[in-house]
Amino acid sequence: PLPRNCGHDDDVNGAIAAYKRAIALDPTSADLVASLARLYMETDHDEEAVATAEQALKIEPDSREAHRILGTMYASRAMSAGGSARPSSAVERESLGKAIEHLEVAVNRSPRDADVQDRATLAELYVTAGSYDKAIPLLSELVKQEPQWQDGATLLAEAYSAAGRS
C-alpha cells in the first residue's frame, strides 16, 4: 500500500470520479458500474461496493463481475467469526447464504473461466455451511489443480470427515 501522503487517495478519488462520469455517459453499462464496484471493494469502501454491485445487477442480472463482488463482500461478512466455524450471528448466517448464492452464479456462469480464488472461497463457504456434497467435488478439483494450496487439502479432509466419508 502507498503511504497516505503520496496522493493515493487523490488517485482513487480521481478514478471514482472518472467512472461516475463514464457511467453518466452510458448508464446502461453494467460493466462500468461493476468496475466501479470493484474499485470500491479494492479500496475498502465496503458499503459503496455492495450498493454499486447491486446497481450493476439491476442493469444486467447475470453480471458475473457484480455477482463475484457481492459474493466476496458477503463472504467477508460471513467469515468474520474466522476460519470455517459456523457463523454465530444472524447477520453472519444471512451473509453466508448471500455469499454462496452470488459466488455460485459467478462460478457456474463460466466454470472454466472462473477464478481459482472465487472457487476456493465458494468451497470454504460450502464447508462452513455444512454443504459437504457441494464442497467435496469442488475441493477435489481445486486440490488437483492447485496442489500447492495446503488449506485445500485440509478443507477437503474436513469436508470428508464431517460428511462421514473416510
ZAMI-16885 format. One line per field, with one value per residue: x, y, z of N, C-alpha, C in turn; residue in three letters. Coordinates in Angstrom, 3 decimals, m for minus. Each point is the difference from the previous one (the first is absolute). Layout:
<vexzas>
n_X <- [X;...] .
n_Y <- [Y;...] .
n_Z <- [Z;...] .
ca_X <- [X;...] .
ca_Y <- [Y;...] .
ca_Z <- [Z;...] .
c_X <- [X;...] .
c_Y <- [Y;...] .
c_Z <- [Z;...] .
fike <- [ALA;...] .
</vexzas>
This chain:
<vexzas>
n_X <- [0.821;m0.497;1.007;m0.680;1.209;m0.106;m1.228;0.135;m0.410;0.859;0.882;m0.324;0.015;1.126;0.382;m0.433;0.517;1.087;m0.099;m0.228;0.993;0.746;m0.396;0.225;1.088;0.159;m1.171;0.029;1.207;m0.419;0.783;m0.396;m1.255;0.153;0.606;m0.958;m0.885;0.725;0.057;m1.287;m0.187;0.783;m0.777;m0.599;m0.702;m0.150;m0.591;0.914;0.899;m0.644;m0.215;1.237;0.424;m0.804;0.517;1.189;m0.441;m0.380;1.191;0.815;m1.134;0.593;0.224;0.896;0.509;m1.218;m0.325;1.135;m0.232;m1.288;0.347;0.985;m0.816;m1.003;0.923;0.496;m1.238;m0.236;1.198;m0.670;m0.687;0.526;0.898;m0.194;0.117;m1.045;m0.578;0.256;0.178;m1.179;0.721;0.815;m1.062;m0.626;1.109;0.080;m1.307;0.103;1.059;m0.559;m1.134;0.692;0.792;m1.093;m0.649;0.921;0.064;m1.279;0.055;1.234;m0.284;0.249;m0.734;m0.679;0.158;1.226;0.290;m0.795;0.558;1.183;m0.371;m0.554;1.073;0.719;m0.775;0.133;1.285;0.097;m0.702;0.968;0.234;0.283;m1.238;m0.059;0.474;m0.316;m0.948;m0.429;0.121;m0.560;m0.804;m0.245;m0.056;m0.660;m0.774;m0.121;0.893;0.485;m1.313;0.746;m0.614;0.186;1.148;0.286;m0.494;0.667;1.038;m0.144;m0.186;0.983;0.744;m0.357;0.245;0.909;0.814;0.517] .
n_Y <- [m1.192;1.005;0.761;0.406;0.466;m1.081;0.388;m1.134;0.719;0.909;m1.006;m0.518;1.168;0.174;m1.222;0.197;1.228;m0.594;m1.008;0.902;0.706;m1.097;m0.289;1.282;m0.255;m1.117;0.453;m0.534;0.477;m1.237;m0.126;1.202;m0.279;m1.199;0.669;0.903;m0.979;m0.529;1.226;0.141;m1.224;0.258;1.064;m1.129;0.313;m0.785;0.970;0.844;m0.939;m0.289;1.252;0.207;m1.096;0.326;1.206;m0.595;m0.713;1.204;0.350;m0.902;m0.662;m0.275;1.235;m0.737;1.136;0.445;m1.184;0.054;1.272;m0.195;m1.068;0.724;1.021;m0.764;m0.616;1.193;0.404;m1.057;0.223;1.037;m1.144;m0.097;m0.420;m1.304;0.765;m0.611;0.800;0.877;1.124;0.583;1.088;m0.716;m0.576;1.174;0.558;m1.093;0.045;1.311;m0.236;m1.089;0.637;1.071;m0.677;m0.683;1.143;0.636;m1.064;m0.253;1.308;m0.131;m1.270;m0.114;1.135;m0.717;1.056;m0.463;1.263;0.311;m0.978;0.425;1.237;m0.341;m0.725;1.015;0.765;m0.906;m0.101;1.308;m0.083;m0.914;0.637;m1.098;m0.323;1.296;m0.015;m1.275;0.007;1.131;m0.413;m1.152;0.704;0.835;m1.036;m0.615;1.064;0.138;m0.962;1.180;m0.005;0.168;1.173;m0.184;m0.601;0.979;0.920;m0.625;m0.151;1.279;0.267;m0.839;0.451;1.263;m0.419;m0.459;0.575;m1.211] .
n_Z <- [0.000;m0.631;0.427;1.037;0.165;m0.765;0.335;0.679;1.057;m0.471;m0.175;1.185;0.600;m0.678;0.338;1.232;m0.018;m0.537;0.870;0.946;m0.555;m0.087;1.232;0.262;m0.732;0.731;0.454;m1.201;0.292;0.136;m1.074;m0.390;0.283;m0.545;m0.962;0.115;0.012;m0.992;m0.552;0.258;m0.459;m1.029;0.197;0.384;m1.060;1.058;0.666;m0.481;0.316;1.118;0.330;m0.387;0.610;1.006;m0.160;m0.103;1.047;0.382;m0.474;0.554;0.198;m1.153;0.418;m0.615;m0.437;m0.204;m0.503;m0.679;m0.261;m0.263;m0.708;m0.489;m0.197;m0.418;m0.730;m0.247;m0.184;m0.774;m0.473;0.455;0.158;m1.203;m0.868;0.140;1.102;0.500;m0.878;0.963;m0.652;0.127;0.194;0.778;0.565;0.056;0.452;0.771;0.194;0.204;0.778;0.505;0.158;0.371;0.825;0.328;m0.068;0.717;0.795;0.168;m0.082;0.419;0.351;m1.291;m0.072;0.882;0.724;0.144;0.274;m1.013;m0.705;0.421;m0.191;m1.154;m0.228;0.443;m0.750;m0.966;0.328;0.035;m1.119;m0.033;m1.146;0.678;m0.397;0.244;1.244;0.197;m0.958;0.515;1.249;m0.383;m0.770;1.003;0.826;m0.991;m0.183;1.312;m0.295;m0.308;m0.230;1.078;0.065;m1.302;0.211;0.849;m0.828;m0.964;0.801;0.334;m1.286;m0.368;0.981;m0.227;m1.242;0.865;m0.872;0.086] .
ca_X <- [m0.821;0.720;m0.200;m1.144;0.350;0.612;m0.978;m0.796;m1.420;m0.375;m0.113;m1.231;m1.128;m0.037;m0.518;m1.434;m0.654;0.031;m1.023;m1.325;m0.229;m0.234;m1.319;m0.986;m0.059;m0.573;m0.602;m0.438;1.177;0.216;1.443;0.551;m0.482;0.694;1.395;0.006;m0.196;1.278;0.894;m0.434;0.361;1.456;0.456;m0.670;m1.254;m0.859;m1.418;m0.101;0.224;m1.222;m1.070;0.317;m0.148;m1.445;m0.441;0.402;m0.922;m1.275;0.195;0.239;m0.125;0.966;1.365;0.903;0.857;m0.802;m0.230;1.278;0.256;m0.936;0.381;1.207;m0.343;m0.807;0.863;0.790;m0.889;m0.368;1.158;0.593;0.235;1.325;0.106;m1.198;m0.991;m1.342;m0.336;m0.797;m1.053;m0.965;0.600;1.001;m0.698;m0.621;1.096;0.483;m0.925;0.140;1.316;m0.091;m0.894;0.661;1.178;m0.450;m0.307;1.257;0.820;m0.708;m0.302;1.063;0.868;1.389;0.643;m0.173;1.209;0.321;m0.312;m1.461;m0.398;0.501;m0.874;m1.280;0.193;0.105;m1.348;m0.765;0.402;m0.538;m1.458;m0.319;m0.404;1.165;m0.215;0.438;1.392;0.959;0.464;0.684;1.315;0.799;0.495;0.946;1.227;0.733;0.439;0.891;0.522;0.756;m0.957;m0.075;m1.310;m0.956;0.040;m0.560;m1.452;m0.548;m0.025;m1.057;m1.300;m0.204;m0.223;m1.300;m1.033;0.010;0.644;1.419] .
ca_Y <- [1.192;1.263;0.854;0.905;1.342;m0.002;0.261;m1.186;0.341;0.819;m0.906;m0.762;0.923;0.337;m1.170;m0.079;1.076;m0.358;m1.037;0.626;0.745;m0.992;m0.588;1.025;m0.006;m1.275;m0.572;m1.385;m0.876;m0.724;m0.193;1.197;0.051;m1.070;0.425;0.950;m0.813;m0.667;1.014;0.226;m1.166;m0.048;1.117;m0.140;0.751;m1.181;0.299;0.480;m1.142;m0.804;0.767;0.177;m1.317;m0.229;0.857;m0.685;m1.121;0.548;0.246;m1.308;m0.984;m1.085;0.537;m0.873;0.829;0.510;m1.138;m0.310;1.028;m0.208;m1.234;0.275;0.892;m0.741;m1.021;0.693;0.226;m1.296;m0.654;0.849;m0.857;m0.576;m1.410;m0.613;m0.100;0.411;1.373;m0.027;1.012;m0.043;0.728;m0.881;m1.108;0.559;0.313;m1.270;m0.402;0.923;m0.212;m1.235;0.262;0.836;m0.670;m1.084;0.593;0.437;m1.159;m0.911;0.657;m0.447;m0.749;m0.111;1.299;0.471;0.270;m1.022;0.561;m0.026;m1.394;m0.370;0.667;m0.706;m1.290;0.269;0.356;m1.249;m0.717;0.765;m0.180;m1.411;m0.542;m0.808;m0.614;0.983;0.365;m1.068;m0.023;1.251;m0.059;m1.032;0.597;1.072;m0.582;m0.535;1.122;0.862;m0.871;0.768;0.632;m0.911;0.115;m0.771;m1.385;0.007;0.178;m1.216;m1.013;0.419;m0.252;m1.446;m0.434;0.501;m0.695;m1.402;m0.788;m0.142] .
ca_Z <- [0.000;m0.056;1.168;m0.138;m0.465;m1.335;m1.048;m0.306;0.160;m1.152;m1.135;0.173;m0.180;m1.420;m0.716;0.310;m0.753;m1.425;m0.193;0.113;m1.253;m1.061;0.246;m0.380;m1.460;m0.424;1.209;m0.219;m0.004;1.254;0.152;0.633;1.384;0.720;0.155;1.114;1.210;0.270;0.556;1.381;0.792;0.135;0.824;1.298;0.092;m0.038;m0.245;m1.377;m0.885;m0.026;m0.653;m1.420;m0.642;m0.124;m1.111;m1.241;m0.214;m0.478;m1.429;m0.637;1.088;m0.116;0.029;0.756;0.852;1.115;0.897;0.635;1.011;1.105;0.680;0.774;1.111;0.973;0.602;1.017;1.147;0.583;0.589;1.026;1.164;m0.221;m0.369;m0.562;1.070;m0.407;0.379;1.225;0.015;m1.111;m1.125;m0.589;m0.685;m1.203;m0.917;m0.531;m1.059;m1.141;m0.607;m0.786;m1.143;m1.006;m0.555;m0.882;m1.310;m0.612;m0.356;m0.901;m1.267;m0.923;0.904;m0.467;0.148;1.369;0.747;0.997;1.314;0.162;0.243;1.329;0.969;m0.040;0.662;1.440;0.450;0.048;1.211;1.124;0.019;0.165;m1.304;m0.357;m1.312;m0.993;0.279;m0.314;m1.397;m0.322;0.637;m0.669;m1.246;0.330;0.536;m1.163;m0.826;0.783;1.060;0.988;0.909;1.137;0.649;m0.783;0.464;1.354;m0.142;m0.602;1.063;0.934;m0.643;m0.002;1.379;0.458;m0.761;0.400;m1.063;0.296] .
c_X <- [0.859;m0.213;m1.112;0.364;0.551;m1.019;m0.860;m1.486;m0.492;m0.186;m1.307;m1.207;m0.140;m0.569;m1.493;m0.766;m0.048;m1.040;m1.397;m0.334;m0.321;m1.385;m1.097;m0.161;m0.645;m0.608;m0.490;1.166;0.200;1.494;0.654;m0.382;0.706;1.477;0.141;m0.185;1.298;0.993;m0.373;0.437;1.509;0.550;m0.765;m1.165;m1.132;m1.459;m0.220;0.176;m1.269;m1.103;0.243;m0.105;m1.480;m0.597;0.347;m0.947;m1.380;0.072;0.117;m0.007;1.018;1.456;0.890;0.836;m0.783;m0.293;1.279;0.297;m0.925;0.325;1.203;m0.314;m0.806;0.818;0.834;m0.833;m0.316;1.154;0.653;0.236;1.358;m0.058;m1.274;m1.038;m1.348;m0.249;m0.957;m1.137;m0.927;0.567;1.035;m0.655;m0.662;1.066;0.567;m0.885;0.129;1.331;m0.024;m0.832;0.717;1.222;m0.382;m0.321;1.296;0.825;m0.691;m0.321;1.029;1.052;1.457;0.761;m0.056;1.352;0.209;m0.364;m1.503;m0.486;0.460;m0.866;m1.341;0.109;0.074;m1.368;m0.892;0.333;m0.585;m1.500;m0.404;m0.493;1.150;m0.143;0.385;1.485;0.986;0.405;0.771;1.405;0.898;0.622;1.059;1.335;0.837;0.606;1.056;0.613;0.787;m0.911;m0.265;m1.342;m1.047;m0.065;m0.603;m1.518;m0.654;m0.092;m1.097;m1.382;m0.312;m0.351;m1.379;m1.159;m0.073;0.593;1.495;0.828] .
c_Y <- [1.247;0.786;1.010;1.337;0.038;0.161;m1.185;0.297;0.836;m0.868;m0.786;0.901;0.422;m1.141;m0.154;1.037;m0.328;m1.083;0.611;0.809;m0.962;m0.627;0.987;0.043;m1.272;m0.714;m1.443;m0.990;m0.620;m0.207;1.203;0.059;m1.075;0.351;1.012;m0.754;m0.708;0.978;0.307;m1.160;m0.019;1.104;0.066;0.958;m1.023;0.300;0.478;m1.145;m0.832;0.742;0.126;m1.318;m0.343;0.846;m0.657;m1.158;0.472;0.261;m1.322;m1.080;m1.142;0.480;m0.847;0.811;0.538;m1.120;m0.371;0.981;m0.193;m1.268;0.202;0.858;m0.737;m1.107;0.612;0.243;m1.308;m0.620;0.849;m0.776;m0.678;m1.478;m0.540;m0.247;0.489;1.445;m0.011;1.008;m0.159;0.687;m0.882;m1.141;0.494;0.313;m1.261;m0.465;0.869;m0.206;m1.233;0.236;0.779;m0.691;m1.182;0.546;0.374;m1.182;m0.864;0.610;m0.367;m0.745;m0.081;1.303;0.516;0.110;m1.067;0.505;m0.008;m1.414;m0.458;0.633;m0.709;m1.350;0.168;0.364;m1.235;m0.790;0.696;m0.212;m1.450;m0.654;m0.832;m0.652;0.952;0.311;m1.051;m0.029;1.264;0.002;m1.040;0.548;1.059;m0.554;m0.607;1.126;0.851;m0.803;0.752;0.689;m0.957;0.050;m0.830;m1.444;m0.116;0.132;m1.265;m1.116;0.320;m0.311;m1.486;m0.495;0.421;m0.684;m1.486;m0.915;m0.081;m0.049] .
c_Z <- [0.000;1.290;m0.270;m0.643;m1.422;m1.121;m0.362;0.094;m1.169;m1.241;0.067;m0.233;m1.459;m0.828;0.238;m0.800;m1.488;m0.303;0.039;m1.247;m1.143;0.147;m0.366;m1.515;m0.540;1.203;m0.169;0.004;1.379;0.244;0.674;1.477;0.833;0.202;1.127;1.318;0.387;0.623;1.451;0.891;0.276;0.891;1.326;0.211;m0.097;m0.331;m1.434;m0.990;m0.135;m0.759;m1.502;m0.749;m0.164;m1.123;m1.335;m0.303;m0.449;m1.502;m0.749;1.091;m0.042;0.047;0.903;0.983;1.199;0.997;0.750;1.135;1.199;0.773;0.898;1.224;1.069;0.672;1.119;1.253;0.714;0.762;1.077;1.294;m0.109;m0.331;m0.617;1.099;m0.509;0.422;1.188;m0.008;m1.202;m1.232;m0.700;m0.770;m1.290;m1.055;m0.636;m1.153;m1.238;m0.709;m0.895;m1.251;m1.097;m0.602;m0.877;m1.382;m0.710;m0.496;m1.051;m1.356;m1.070;0.827;m0.441;0.190;1.428;0.697;1.079;1.392;0.258;0.307;1.379;1.091;0.065;0.714;1.516;0.581;0.088;1.271;1.223;0.153;0.220;m1.280;m0.571;m1.370;m1.126;0.163;m0.514;m1.475;m0.391;0.597;m0.656;m1.275;0.280;0.504;m1.123;m0.819;0.706;1.158;1.083;1.022;1.167;0.709;m0.731;0.465;1.398;m0.049;m0.569;1.046;1.009;m0.572;m0.020;1.403;0.490;m0.715;0.368;m1.048;0.288;m1.268] .
fike <- [PRO;LEU;PRO;ARG;ASN;CYS;GLY;HIS;ASP;ASP;ASP;VAL;ASN;GLY;ALA;ILE;ALA;ALA;TYR;LYS;ARG;ALA;ILE;ALA;LEU;ASP;PRO;THR;SER;ALA;ASP;LEU;VAL;ALA;SER;LEU;ALA;ARG;LEU;TYR;MET;GLU;THR;ASP;HIS;ASP;GLU;GLU;ALA;VAL;ALA;THR;ALA;GLU;GLN;ALA;LEU;LYS;ILE;GLU;PRO;ASP;SER;ARG;GLU;ALA;HIS;ARG;ILE;LEU;GLY;THR;MET;TYR;ALA;SER;ARG;ALA;MET;SER;ALA;GLY;GLY;SER;ALA;ARG;PRO;SER;SER;ALA;VAL;GLU;ARG;GLU;SER;LEU;GLY;LYS;ALA;ILE;GLU;HIS;LEU;GLU;VAL;ALA;VAL;ASN;ARG;SER;PRO;ARG;ASP;ALA;ASP;VAL;GLN;ASP;ARG;ALA;THR;LEU;ALA;GLU;LEU;TYR;VAL;THR;ALA;GLY;SER;TYR;ASP;LYS;ALA;ILE;PRO;LEU;LEU;SER;GLU;LEU;VAL;LYS;GLN;GLU;PRO;GLN;TRP;GLN;ASP;GLY;ALA;THR;LEU;LEU;ALA;GLU;ALA;TYR;SER;ALA;ALA;GLY;ARG;SER] .
</vexzas>
